[in-house]
Amino acid sequence: MLKTKLSKIDPAILAAVADYFKVLSEGSRLQILTCLKSGSMNVMEIAEATGLGQANLCKHLTVLTQGGILSHQPKGTSAYYEIADPVTFKLCELACDRITEGVLQQAESLKALRNKTGVF
């Protein structure tokens, strides 16, 4: 993997990275990705799994597909969506692990503060 210093990256690349994160910045889209982690699904299956309405779901599927994160293949009368970029899961897992670690550290700090001050 090519490693570069962030300050030396072309601004156009940084803009593309920002756009990638914008695609992932919506909770419903992350929910869709979680559903597709186990394999391809059609719109009705994703709607059932996520509870999202079909119009809202289609909007998010379009954003994810245009962002290069999902691909879709027609099968009969349905289109099946699947993860086009599996690295996305590694990125999401890294973020989730980091956030979980931060929350646990905050809980420990709060517990220590409560013990120190005697406040419940």
BELJOQUI-V81618 format. One record per residue. RES is the residue in three letters. D_FIRST is the distance of its C-alpha to the first C-alpha in Angstrom with 1 decimal. Layout:
# BELJOQUI-V81618
res	d_first
RES	D_FIRST
RES	D_FIRST
This chain:
# BELJOQUI-V81618
res	d_first
MET	0.0
LEU	3.8
LYS	6.3
THR	9.7
LYS	13.1
LEU	14.7
SER	17.7
LYS	16.2
ILE	14.8
ASP	17.3
PRO	19.9
ALA	19.6
ILE	16.0
LEU	17.3
ALA	20.2
ALA	18.2
VAL	16.4
ALA	20.0
ASP	21.3
TYR	18.8
PHE	20.0
LYS	23.6
VAL	23.3
LEU	22.5
SER	25.1
GLU	28.0
GLY	29.3
SER	30.6
ARG	27.3
LEU	25.7
GLN	28.8
ILE	28.2
LEU	24.6
THR	26.0
CYS	28.6
LEU	26.3
LYS	24.1
SER	26.7
GLY	26.8
SER	28.1
MET	31.2
ASN	33.7
VAL	34.9
MET	37.9
GLU	36.0
ILE	33.5
ALA	36.6
GLU	38.4
ALA	35.5
THR	34.8
GLY	38.3
LEU	37.2
GLY	39.6
GLN	38.9
ALA	38.9
ASN	36.6
LEU	34.3
CYS	34.1
LYS	33.2
HIS	30.2
LEU	29.2
THR	29.3
VAL	27.1
LEU	24.5
THR	24.7
GLN	24.7
GLY	21.6
GLY	19.8
ILE	19.6
LEU	22.6
SER	24.1
HIS	27.7
GLN	29.7
PRO	33.5
LYS	35.4
GLY	39.2
THR	40.2
SER	37.1
ALA	33.5
TYR	31.1
TYR	28.0
GLU	24.8
ILE	21.3
ALA	19.2
ASP	15.9
PRO	15.8
VAL	12.9
THR	15.9
PHE	17.5
LYS	14.9
LEU	15.1
CYS	18.9
GLU	19.2
LEU	17.4
ALA	19.9
CYS	22.8
ASP	22.2
ARG	22.2
ILE	25.2
THR	27.0
GLU	26.5
GLY	27.9
VAL	30.9
LEU	31.6
GLN	31.6
GLN	33.9
ALA	36.2
GLU	36.5
SER	37.3
LEU	39.9
LYS	41.4
ALA	41.6
LEU	43.3
ARG	45.7
ASN	46.6
LYS	47.2
THR	49.3
GLY	51.0
VAL	50.2
PHE	49.6
